[in-house]
Amino acid sequence: MSRLDNEPLINRPVATADVAPPSAVVEEATAGAPQVRIGRFQIPTASLRAYTMLFALVLIWLFFQWATIDERHPYGLFLGAVNFSKLLQQMAVTGVLATGMLMVIVAGQIDLSVGAVVGLAGGVAAMTQGYGLVPSLGAAILIGLLIGAVQGSLVAYANIPAFIVTLGGLLAWRGVILGLTKGATIPVELPVFKSLGRDFVAPVIGIALGVVAIAAIAWLSIRRNQARRRHNLAAAGAGVTALRIILPALLIIGFVLLMNSQGGVPVPVIVLLAVAIVGAFLTQRTTFGRYLYAIGGNPDAARLSGIGLRKHILAAFCVMGVVAGIASLLHTARVGSATPDAGNLMELDAIAACVIGGTSLMGGRGTVFGAVVGALIMASLDNGMSLLDVQSYIQNIVKGAVLVTAVGFDMLGRRRG
Amino acid sequence: MSIVSEAPLLEMREITKTFPGVRALDGVSFNLRAGELHALVGENGAGKSTLMKVLGGVYPHGTYGGEIFVDGKEHRFGGVREAEAAGIAVIFQELSLVREMSVGENIFLGREPRRFGIIRREELYSRAARLLENLHLAVDPHTPISELGIGQQQLVEIAKALSQEARILVLDEPTAALADAEVETLFRILTDLRARGVGMIYISHKLDEVFRMSDRITVLRDGRTVGTDETSELDERRVIARMVGREVGDIFPQADHQRGQVVFEARGVTVEDPNARDKLLVDRVSFAVRAGEVLGVAGLMGAGRSDLLMAIFGAHAGRMSGEVFIDGQTARIVRPSDAIRHGLGFVTEDRKRFGLVLDQTILNNMTLAGLNKLSGRFITDEDAEAVAGERAMSDLRVKANSTLTVAGTLSGGNQQKVVLAKWLLTNPRVLFLDEPTRGIDVGAKQEIYREINRLAREGLAIVLVSSELPEVLGLSDRVLVLHEGRVTGEFTRADATPEKVMACATGHAQERAA
């Protein structure tokens, strides 16, 4: 009557718990330091890595700022409005992809095909421009979704490891691009499409969005406190609440003003923020997100808790596909044309961004915030080293070293903890 | 019947081993003669495996107290390799063979005959073939392990031990996974080894085998030796009395449960071994539980208790047949989510593997199974979760800084409470508890016992599997005894004595009370 199908991704021995040896071993009662306290603030260990990386990011920024001081730029060039705006535009595609990749990795999977999907979806969008703006943009996202669904089904229902399915995808989708475009470069002609990659939103709209964001933060914090009081839970005091609203508000105001001094907030940055906010919401505030962490953290326990592994893994790949479709639009628009090798190696940038931001490739750990910070670190290294005229081969070496070092520090910390 | 020399081949004196909070071995002395098969018996957790791990060097010298002599010479093993060098080979229940490698390669793994670092395959296979022939084992040494049945794998393990010239062979439940014919082969080989002067320590729950094969029997209980005697001077009844001879103290809060309607019933549940189709892990087991009742399921390791629960819950890899009724209605349970929907909860035996996501917070673990009941279908309700989590924390007295503490940092007892809370938050009507107090300290055990009684009073139907007899007898209204996948006994609380239950659990008797 009840036969457990081979669920994907579990390469562990089957459930015959009776045969296991009795463990007379009583586990040590560890005192347990689950959170790191800094002053009055408790930081959950899970986000600690992301905060460490935020600190590293600031150090990297300060270094490049110092290194780019010359006669024309007495305070440095790196963090100036012009370059900072460019830096953010450069990171948008990686940041968007990292948001999707995070969900796949948290579920204990991997997607190596996203670079090829960016190329294919971008190519299709460019080729369908004749049908109008909405069909063209929609086609890219639909292609991404379809590919995600196909690959996700193969992983979840046919039990083929994600590494293999998406490695196959990497090769196959790149082949499809070449077949479709015959190797030609297709220019982006629709003005709105083009604006996705290059334009800025009008300064007024930037300010309006900033105001909306601040209002939303304030409303959410206040409502949250009210709800917690209603449930007799400890709610934050007025001072802490004010701080929680004012600090982000200052950051948002500073950011909008800085961008507006250079023509406004770039459109790709708005798209990145939107994707990241939706991604953070999905992972933190929905059952879907919670189940992804459980599946990646302990698939056996997740299944026994009644969670359907297959459908959630499939869903994660579908989300990744849609996100890759969005990224393909940003990338194609930014480059100004669809080329057959567009998106090459982007999957590795996205994975690196996740890992630098504290995501465990074993699954179960990581945050969207961390992944975006990771993408920002990668983009900062790229941008900063280019400003300093560092040769590209050295840039690659540095990025590789940073990636390995970041994980090395993490492992070191984990062993001690 | 056998050559038994008088000078002990092995002598372990006053072995003491403690784990935080538990004294697993308390001054155990044990000796083994050459050419002797010495059985070591005792309840689960009596200290048999721990003693053998001390002997095999798994726990190195310095982590235990006492002395080990081989041939009258003291040895202080720093690790498994040193114990092997002294001629000791331990064959644990989980076989340590590499499935992808051949029989020959496994026998000589790490000790391959080689010249200039290059493995001499011909020599390896010819030596392996000779060893196998010695054991009358008709297996080609080139065969991959994965193609062998579990019984043959066990014999390969023995060949491997003999290739290291082991003179002391420890067999931990060697017949647990074997079919009858394989058992006979194994026994023939053991008899042969005895004639060659190999000393064997034989750990088994199956008393008929013990009496058939052993020269002497040592009974361990609660980390102490209860007695060592010639097998010919003992009978099963006396061995059972020694195994269980312990007072069921008053640590069990006595509770008279008001029993209600039958909530859960299983009929003719049969579970196949996913690794061996013809072997049944559970064979036509039927039982029913009423609201407010605790049904204890007793049995020794490998009796199929966990398999039974896993299969009913839709989480067993082996094929299952049989019927399940909830409130008299047929329930089709294919996967755990079906079971949860029907009001079943399952605190599993292995909480680290099946119970917890160790990286996650207490709160996320507690709400994992009942998340869609606590929250909306898609968007989670953090406040409802926090409220439920705080209440469960204080109800179950989980000791932790807050509900945001990571589950992996908790002690065993607190982890178990988190798992229990997880299932209680699904509002179950039937709760399966599989070894709910394994590996947790005495204080936490008592709290779990109190909780079980409270839940029964509140009308939950509880199925309690435990290897600790006092626990089963102290908490259950009725006791079901399994032996090799079959029901061999059923007792009411008043009828259930440790001796009777153990007799059924060892396959020595069959009893069915009304």
Interface residues (C-beta under 8 A of the other chain):
Chain A: M1 S2 R3 L4 R12 V14 A15 T16 A17 D18 V19 A20 P21 P22 S23 A24 V25 V26 E27 E28 A29 T30 G32 A33 P34 Q35 Q42 P44 T45 A46 A227 R228 R230 H231 N232 L233 R285 T286 T287 F288 R290 Y291 Y293 A294 G297 N298 D300 A301 A302 R303 L304 S305 G306 I307 G308 G364 R365
Chain B: F19 P20 G21 V22 A24 N44 G45 G47 S49 T50 F92 Q93 E94 D172 A176 A177 D273 P274 N275 L281 M301 G302 A303 G304 R305 S306 D307 M310 A311 F313 G314 A315 H316 A317 G318 R319 M320 S321 G322 E323 R332 I333 V334 R335 P336 S337 A339 I340 R341 F346 T348 E349 D350 R353 F354 G355 L356 V357 L358 D359 Q360 T361 N364 L368 A369 L371 N372 S375 R377 F378 I379 T380 E382 D383 A384 A386 V387 E390 A400 N401 S402 L404 T405 V406 T409 L410 S411 G412 G413 K422 T426 D434 R438 G439 I440 D441 S467
